[in-house]
Amino acid sequence: MPFLTILCIIVGQINLCSPDHIALLIHRTFNVSIPRHHIPTENYGFEYGAAENDPEFGVGEAKVKEAEDEEGGRWYIVLQGQTWRTDGFLEFTVIG
C-alpha cells in the first residue's frame, strides 16, 4: 500500500521572532515553533532589533517605541521588503 502524504496549512499568530526560529500561537491555545532550517533563507531574512548596550537604544521617545516594537528583531520577506510583525499572522504548512 503506498504512503499517503497529507499537507495541512494552518494560520498562526506570531508571538516571537528570533534568529533561530519563529514562535506562533494557534487558536490562542497551541504553541508552534518553526526552526530556522525550515525557513527558506533565499526568500526570507532576519533583521536584528536594537541591543540594550547600543548607545542609541532608548534615546528619545521615538527610539524607545522603536526598541519596543523591534525587541529581538523580526523576519522579513526579501523580495517584497515586508516584515512580519509580532502581532501579525503567518500561514504555514505542517510537515510532521
TAKAWO-V826302 format. One record per residue. N is the residue number from 0. RES is the residue in one small letter. NEAR is the number of other ideal C-beta (glycine too) atoms within 12 Angstrom. D_CENTER is the distance of its C-alpha to the mean C-alpha in whole Angstrom. Layout:
N:RES:NEAR:D_CENTER
N:RES:NEAR:D_CENTER
//
This chain:
0:m:3:39
1:p:4:36
2:f:5:32
3:l:6:30
4:t:10:27
5:i:10:25
6:l:11:21
7:c:14:20
8:i:13:17
9:i:20:15
10:v:18:13
11:g:28:11
12:q:26:10
13:i:30:6
14:n:25:8
15:l:28:6
16:c:35:4
17:s:24:7
18:p:20:9
19:d:18:10
20:h:23:7
21:i:35:4
22:a:25:7
23:l:31:8
24:l:23:12
25:i:24:14
26:h:13:17
27:r:10:17
28:t:10:18
29:f:15:16
30:n:18:13
31:v:28:11
32:s:23:10
33:i:31:9
34:p:16:10
35:r:18:10
36:h:11:13
37:h:18:12
38:i:26:10
39:p:16:13
40:t:15:13
41:e:9:16
42:n:13:13
43:y:27:10
44:g:24:10
45:f:24:8
46:e:23:10
47:y:18:11
48:g:25:12
49:a:25:16
50:a:15:18
51:e:12:20
52:n:8:23
53:d:15:23
54:p:10:26
55:e:15:24
56:f:18:22
57:g:19:23
58:v:14:26
59:g:11:27
60:e:10:25
61:a:13:23
62:k:18:21
63:v:16:21
64:k:14:19
65:e:19:17
66:a:23:16
67:e:16:15
68:d:20:13
69:e:26:11
70:e:21:12
71:g:26:10
72:g:26:9
73:r:30:6
74:w:37:5
75:y:24:8
76:i:21:10
77:v:17:13
78:l:11:16
79:q:11:16
80:g:10:14
81:q:17:12
82:t:24:9
83:w:32:6
84:r:21:7
85:t:26:7
86:d:16:10
87:g:22:9
88:f:19:9
89:l:32:8
90:e:18:11
91:f:28:12
92:t:18:15
93:v:19:16
94:i:15:18
95:g:10:20
//
